[in-house]
Amino acid sequence: MPETSYTPPSVWTWNKANGGRFANINRPIAGPTHDKDLPRGQHPLQLYSLATPNGVKVTIMLEELLALGHQGAEYDAWLIRINEGQQFSSGFVAANPNSKIPALLDCSGQEPVRVFESGAILVYLAEKFGVFLPTEPAERAECMSWLFWQMGSAPYLGGGFGHFYAYAPVKIEYAIDRFAMEVKRQMDVLNRRLAESPFIAGDSYTIADMAIWPWYGGMAKGQLYEGGEFLQVQEYTHVIRWADEIAKRPAVKRGRMVNRVMGPLETQLHERHQASDFDTQTQDKLKAAT
Ligand SMILES: N[C@@H](CCC(=O)N[C@@H](CS)C(=O)NCC(=O)O)C(=O)O
């Protein structure tokens, strides 16, 4: 084994100055850091999020539902700036005790229903509106299997590969090697699946595609962690075919803009309260106000 300069002490202590991206918001304890209620708009669905791959899954689903004419899916999308610690407000913690975006409140009934974890939100919305999750048992099992595959796999891509390749203050060969190998294996799993099937769960587009696309579609297109060349992502041709096809969907184009605070200004819609917010003029006004 290679030499290491770190010997763990018998008891771990919180060293606030350990560096790395997001070091300012990482803590070993849960719960709120400050009192602040969440804003509430007029629509049945209130989303508190940010356009990271986990956040985008939900805004894509909501835009797909609206595109199908489900008026009950009208939503207010409020921006949660995680690098400023807004996920630790008392209001956000009440919506998601895990303090991570996305969090959804369904206010269409007598009492608001909170839903957290992007996978749970996708299933909740698919069941509420009866779309994008097959009802035939075998097809449903396939869809759920891939949905849960994403939930279990993406932390290796983001928290493993992305963190150690792009964000960690030191480059650790062992960590980068371990997670690069795992991410390449996962990309190959998807590539083989998409060689035999147009969409992840079969012949139709489902919440499994919506969950997997922002992470692995983004990786296949070299859009995550500037790691495309390192992982030679152009090898995954079936994933690229699928990623390109999904990217063309109008609802996906809208969904990926919502709560986005990075990239070209014309791709950012900080908050979404109605369909017309996608108009460039309205976006400009919102940006000036935030
Ligand atoms: N398993 C969760 C992961 C959510 C998650 O990791 N969210 C990140 C942004 S992508 C976050 O809010 N991080 C803030 C923090 O860790 O304090 C889900 O799928 O919803």
The ligand as an SDF file (V2000), in Angstrom:
LIG
                    3D

 20 19  0  0  0  0  0  0  0  0999 V2000
  -30.5380   11.8430   -2.2090 N   0  0  0  0  0  0  0  0  0  0  0  0
  -30.9030   13.2270   -2.2890 C   0  0  0  0  0  0  0  0  0  0  0  0
  -29.6680   14.0470   -2.5540 C   0  0  0  0  0  0  0  0  0  0  0  0
  -29.9430   15.5260   -2.5060 C   0  0  0  0  0  0  0  0  0  0  0  0
  -28.6540   16.3340   -2.4810 C   0  0  0  0  0  0  0  0  0  0  0  0
  -27.5460   15.8000   -2.2960 O   0  0  0  0  0  0  0  0  0  0  0  0
  -28.7870   17.6520   -2.6440 N   0  0  0  0  0  0  0  0  0  0  0  0
  -27.6290   18.5100   -2.5900 C   0  0  0  0  0  0  0  0  0  0  0  0
  -27.5350   19.3090   -3.8950 C   0  0  0  0  0  0  0  0  0  0  0  0
  -27.3980   18.2820   -5.2900 S   0  0  0  0  0  0  0  0  0  0  0  0
  -27.7700   19.5010   -1.4500 C   0  0  0  0  0  0  0  0  0  0  0  0
  -28.8300   20.0260   -1.2160 O   0  0  0  0  0  0  0  0  0  0  0  0
  -26.6750   19.7730   -0.7380 N   0  0  0  0  0  0  0  0  0  0  0  0
  -26.6800   20.7240    0.3280 C   0  0  0  0  0  0  0  0  0  0  0  0
  -25.9240   20.2220    1.5210 C   0  0  0  0  0  0  0  0  0  0  0  0
  -25.3910   19.1080    1.4740 O   0  0  0  0  0  0  0  0  0  0  0  0
  -25.8570   20.9450    2.5180 O   0  0  0  0  0  0  0  0  0  0  0  0
  -31.9390   13.4220   -3.3930 C   0  0  0  0  0  0  0  0  0  0  0  0
  -31.8850   12.6780   -4.3800 O   0  0  0  0  0  0  0  0  0  0  0  0
  -32.8190   14.2820   -3.2560 O   0  0  0  0  0  0  0  0  0  0  0  0
  1  2  1  0
  2  3  1  0
  2 18  1  0
  3  4  1  0
  4  5  1  0
  5  6  2  0
  5  7  1  0
  7  8  1  0
  8  9  1  0
  8 11  1  0
  9 10  1  0
 11 12  2  0
 11 13  1  0
 13 14  1  0
 14 15  1  0
 15 16  2  0
 15 17  1  0
 18 19  2  0
 18 20  1  0
M  END
$$$$
